Amino acid sequence: MAGPGVVLVMAWIGAVFGPIVCIVLIRRLLRSRRIFLAGTLGAAFAIAWGLGVWAFLIEPATLTVRHVTVESTQWRGPPLRIGVISDTHVAAPHTDVARIERLVVRMNAERPDVVVLLGDYAGGHEPAALRARPEQSKILRGVEAFRGLSAPLGVHGVLGNHDSWYDDAAISAALTRAGVRVLDNRAERIARPGSAFWVAGLADLHSPRQPPTVSGTLRDVTDAAPIIVLTHWPDPFVDVPERVALTLAGYTHCGQVNLPLLGRLVHASAMSERWACGLYDEGGRKLFVTGGVGVSILPVRFRAPPEIVIVTLRAAKA
């Protein structure tokens, strides 16, 4: 059993047996008339137990549908409803194929115009060759579950670092089988009534084949139609020009743990502290970073709930 799985088992053991151990200790303290100490121990345990159960067993298994409106001076035509899914991490704790299927149903109920997938479909850190066949099958079936997504302007995706570590070719092939247009340093024009637009997808920073290149990818854009850039990492946003209407990223998990007062203690990349979660405006350039669905390293989320997102992109008011 991998590290995160062991931690999750320990969390369940603590959730079940922790109260029993605490009750035994409190009863002994009460028998010896140490009432204040018993009360203090009981209160401290209740708080710690409740927070632990929530962070390790409840919040990571929830799903929030987040709605965000972005106004961009670079956008033209009618508003566009973009469904955003990222960091599903199938085969990591809390995420199996059935969860992806439920997620797909939730997304379809929002009736997005287009759906984008922002990478890290595989859970864990090991390459496919080191995984058991049932785990390999689970990951690929989880990716292929995106076949159920329905959007009139299609489903488009990029790869993430966990996909590069696992087997980027296998993940890309599974996405293609699911009807997802995989954009690896490539842009595609999408026609629609009122105004066409481009979707440009960047390669993963850990890609074994090619690094992400904003300028190279945008060379595919051959007209003045608005551009949406997809990237797993927020880091390439430093190179995104003002010409782009919106950049969408994942990877950060919104810190995965967001403590009161202390905030997010872990930042997974050089720019994920600056652009950790949510909507950012850098001199008119727009970036939205989603917290995604799954977990990595530890099977925990606290004040960073799993989410899918509906981004409504509209022209800025004059």
JOTA-V810207 format. One record per pair of residues at least 4 apart in sequence whose C-alpha atoms are under 7 Angstrom apart, sorted by the first residue. I is the first residue (numbers start at 1). GAP is how many residues later the second one is. D is the distance in Angstrom with one decimal. If there is no record, write none. Layout:
i	gap	d
I	GAP	D
I	GAP	D
This chain:
i	gap	d
1	4	6.0
1	5	6.3
2	4	6.3
3	4	6.3
4	4	6.2
4	89	6.8
4	293	6.2
4	294	5.2
4	295	5.7
5	4	6.3
5	88	6.1
6	4	6.2
7	4	6.1
8	4	6.3
8	291	6.3
9	4	6.3
10	4	6.1
11	4	6.1
11	45	6.7
12	4	6.2
13	4	5.8
14	4	4.8
15	34	6.9
15	38	6.4
17	4	6.4
18	4	6.2
19	4	6.0
20	4	6.3
21	4	6.4
22	4	6.1
23	4	6.1
24	4	6.4
25	4	6.3
26	4	6.1
26	12	5.1
26	16	6.9
27	4	6.2
28	4	6.4
29	4	6.3
29	5	5.2
29	6	6.8
29	9	5.6
30	4	5.6
30	5	5.5
30	8	6.4
34	4	6.2
35	4	6.1
36	4	6.1
37	4	6.0
38	4	6.0
39	4	6.1
40	4	6.1
41	4	6.0
42	4	6.1
43	4	6.3
44	4	6.2
45	4	5.7
46	4	6.0
47	4	6.1
48	4	6.0
49	4	6.1
50	4	6.1
51	4	6.0
52	4	5.8
53	4	5.2
53	5	6.5
54	4	4.7
54	5	5.7
55	4	5.6
55	5	6.9
55	245	5.4
55	246	5.2
55	247	5.0
56	4	6.7
56	243	6.1
56	244	4.6
56	245	6.6
57	4	7.0
58	4	6.7
59	242	6.1
59	243	6.8
59	246	6.1
60	34	6.6
60	240	6.1
60	241	5.3
60	245	6.6
60	246	6.3
61	33	5.8
62	243	6.9
62	244	6.3
63	242	6.9
63	243	5.1
63	244	5.3
64	241	6.8
64	242	6.1
64	243	4.5
64	244	6.4
65	242	5.7
65	243	5.2
65	244	5.6
66	241	6.5
66	242	6.2
66	243	4.6
66	244	6.2
67	242	5.8
67	243	4.9
67	244	6.0
68	242	6.3
68	243	4.8
68	244	6.2
69	242	5.7
69	243	4.7
69	244	6.1
70	241	7.0
70	242	6.1
70	243	4.9
70	244	6.3
71	242	6.1
71	243	5.0
71	244	5.4
71	245	4.6
72	173	5.8
72	242	6.4
72	243	5.2
72	244	4.9
73	242	5.8
73	243	5.0
74	152	6.2
74	169	6.5
74	170	6.6
74	171	4.8
75	151	5.6
75	170	5.6
75	239	6.3
75	240	4.8
76	119	6.7
76	150	6.8
76	239	5.7
77	117	5.5
77	118	5.0
78	116	6.5
78	236	6.8
79	233	6.4
79	234	5.4
79	235	4.4
80	33	6.4
80	232	5.5
80	233	5.1
80	234	6.6
81	31	5.1
81	32	5.2
81	33	6.7
81	229	6.4
81	230	5.8
81	231	4.5
81	232	6.5
82	30	5.6
82	31	6.1
82	32	5.2
82	33	5.6
82	228	5.5
82	229	5.0
82	230	6.2
83	24	7.0
83	29	5.5
83	31	6.2
83	32	4.4
83	33	6.1
83	226	5.8
83	227	4.7
83	228	6.5
84	31	6.0
84	32	5.2
84	33	6.1
84	224	5.9
84	225	5.0
84	226	6.2
85	31	6.4
85	32	5.0
85	33	6.3
85	207	6.4
85	223	5.3
85	224	6.8
86	31	5.6
86	32	4.7
86	33	5.7
86	34	6.9
86	164	5.8
86	206	4.6
86	207	6.4
87	32	5.8
87	33	4.6
87	34	5.8
87	163	6.9
87	164	6.6
87	205	5.0
87	206	5.6
87	207	5.6
88	32	6.4
88	33	5.1
88	204	6.8
88	205	5.0
88	206	4.7
89	6	6.7
89	31	5.8
89	32	4.8
89	33	4.6
89	34	3.8
89	205	5.2
89	206	6.7
90	5	5.2
90	6	5.5
90	31	6.0
90	32	5.2
90	33	4.9
90	49	5.4
90	52	6.1
91	4	6.1
91	5	5.9
91	31	6.9
91	32	5.2
91	44	6.6
91	47	6.6
91	48	6.1
92	31	4.6
92	32	6.0
92	203	6.9
93	206	5.9
95	4	6.0
95	199	6.5
96	4	6.7
96	46	6.9
97	4	6.3
97	41	6.7
97	44	6.5
97	45	4.6
98	4	6.3
99	4	6.1
100	4	6.2
100	42	6.3
100	45	6.6
101	4	6.5
101	44	6.0
102	4	6.4
103	4	6.2
104	4	6.1
104	42	6.7
104	44	6.4
104	45	5.8
105	4	6.3
106	4	6.9
108	41	6.3
108	42	5.9
111	40	7.0
112	39	5.9
113	38	5.3
113	39	5.7
113	40	5.8
114	37	5.1
114	38	6.5
114	39	4.9
114	40	5.4
114	41	6.1
115	36	6.4
115	39	6.5
115	40	4.7
115	41	6.4
116	39	5.7
116	40	4.9
116	41	5.4
117	39	6.2
117	40	4.3
117	41	6.4
118	39	5.8
118	40	5.4
118	41	6.6
118	112	6.8
118	113	6.3
118	114	5.1
118	131	6.4
118	132	6.1
119	39	5.5
119	40	4.3
119	41	4.2
119	113	5.5
120	39	6.4
120	40	4.5
120	41	6.3
120	42	5.2
120	43	5.5
121	22	6.5
121	42	6.5
122	17	5.8
122	40	5.9
122	41	5.7
122	44	7.0
123	39	6.8
125	37	6.2
125	40	6.4
125	41	6.9
126	4	6.4
126	39	6.5
126	40	6.0
127	4	7.0
127	38	5.5
127	39	4.0
127	40	6.3
128	8	6.6
128	38	5.0
128	39	6.0
131	4	6.4
131	5	6.4
132	4	6.4
133	4	6.1
134	4	6.2
135	4	6.3
136	4	6.4
137	4	6.0
138	4	6.0
139	4	6.4
140	4	6.1
140	31	6.9
140	34	6.2
141	4	6.1
143	31	6.1
143	32	6.1
144	30	5.7
144	31	6.2
144	33	6.7
144	34	4.9
145	33	7.0
146	32	5.8
147	31	4.1
147	32	6.0
151	4	6.8
155	25	5.1
155	26	6.3
156	24	5.3
156	25	4.6
156	26	6.0
157	23	6.5
157	24	6.1
157	25	4.9
157	26	6.1
158	24	5.7
158	25	5.6
158	26	6.3
158	43	5.9
158	44	6.7
158	45	6.8
158	72	6.9
158	73	6.6
158	74	6.8
159	4	6.1
159	44	6.6
159	45	5.8
159	73	6.7
160	4	6.4
160	44	5.3
160	72	5.4
161	4	6.2
161	43	6.0
161	44	6.9
161	45	5.5
162	4	6.0
163	4	5.9
163	5	5.1
163	8	6.5
164	4	4.6
164	42	6.3
164	43	5.5
164	44	6.7
167	4	6.3
168	4	5.9
169	4	6.1
170	4	6.2
171	4	6.2
172	4	6.2
172	10	6.7
173	4	6.2
174	4	6.3
175	4	6.5
175	5	5.2
176	4	5.1
176	5	6.4
176	6	6.9
183	4	6.7
183	17	6.8
183	18	4.6
183	19	6.8
184	17	5.6
184	18	5.4
184	19	4.7
185	16	5.5
185	17	4.4
185	18	5.3
185	27	6.3
185	28	6.5
185	32	4.9
186	14	5.7
186	15	5.6
186	16	6.9
186	31	5.1
186	34	6.7
187	11	6.5
187	12	5.5
187	13	3.9
187	14	6.2
187	30	6.2
187	31	6.8
187	33	5.6
187	34	6.6
188	10	5.5
188	11	5.4
188	12	6.4
189	8	5.8
189	9	4.4
189	10	6.5
190	6	5.6
190	7	5.4
190	8	5.8
191	5	4.4
191	6	6.7
192	4	5.3
196	29	6.1
197	28	5.1
197	29	4.9
197	30	5.8
198	27	6.7
198	28	6.1
198	29	4.6
198	30	6.1
199	28	5.9
199	29	4.9
199	30	5.9
200	17	6.7
200	18	6.9
200	28	6.1
200	29	4.7
200	30	6.0
201	28	5.8
201	29	4.6
201	30	6.1
202	10	5.2
202	11	6.6
202	12	6.9
202	28	6.2
202	29	5.2
203	4	6.6
203	7	6.9
203	8	6.1
203	9	4.4
204	7	6.7
204	8	6.0
204	28	6.5
205	6	5.7
205	7	6.0
207	4	6.1
213	4	6.1
214	4	6.1
214	25	6.5
214	26	6.4
215	4	6.5
226	18	6.6
226	19	6.1
227	17	5.0
227	18	5.5
228	16	6.2
228	17	5.9
228	18	5.0
228	19	5.8
229	17	6.3
229	18	4.6
229	19	6.2
230	17	6.0
230	18	5.1
230	19	6.3
231	17	6.3
231	18	5.0
232	17	5.1
232	18	5.1
232	19	5.8
233	16	5.7
233	17	5.9
233	18	5.5
234	15	5.3
234	16	6.9
234	37	6.7
234	38	6.5
234	41	6.7
235	36	5.2
235	37	7.0
236	4	6.9
240	4	7.0
242	43	5.5
245	41	6.7
246	40	5.0
246	41	5.9
247	39	6.2
247	40	4.7
247	41	6.4
248	39	5.9
248	40	5.1
248	41	6.1
249	39	6.3
249	40	4.7
249	41	6.4
250	39	5.3
250	40	5.0
250	41	6.3
250	42	6.4
252	16	6.3
252	20	6.3
252	24	6.1
252	39	6.3
253	38	4.0
253	39	5.6
254	22	5.6
254	23	4.8
254	37	4.5
254	50	5.9
255	9	5.3
255	11	6.0
255	12	6.4
255	21	6.8
256	44	6.9
256	45	4.9
256	46	6.4
256	48	5.5
257	7	6.0
257	44	5.4
257	45	4.7
257	46	6.4
257	47	6.2
258	5	4.9
258	6	4.6
258	44	5.9
258	45	5.4
258	46	6.3
259	4	4.7
259	5	6.3
267	5	5.6
267	6	5.4
268	4	6.2
271	4	6.1
272	4	4.7
276	13	6.9
277	12	5.0
277	13	6.0
277	14	6.4
278	10	5.4
278	11	5.0
278	12	6.2
279	8	5.8
279	9	4.4
279	10	6.5
280	6	5.8
280	7	5.1
280	8	6.2
281	4	5.5
281	5	4.8
281	6	6.5
282	4	6.5
291	15	6.5
291	16	6.4
292	14	5.7
292	15	5.4
292	16	6.5
293	13	4.3
293	14	5.5
294	12	6.7
295	4	5.6
295	5	6.7
301	4	6.4
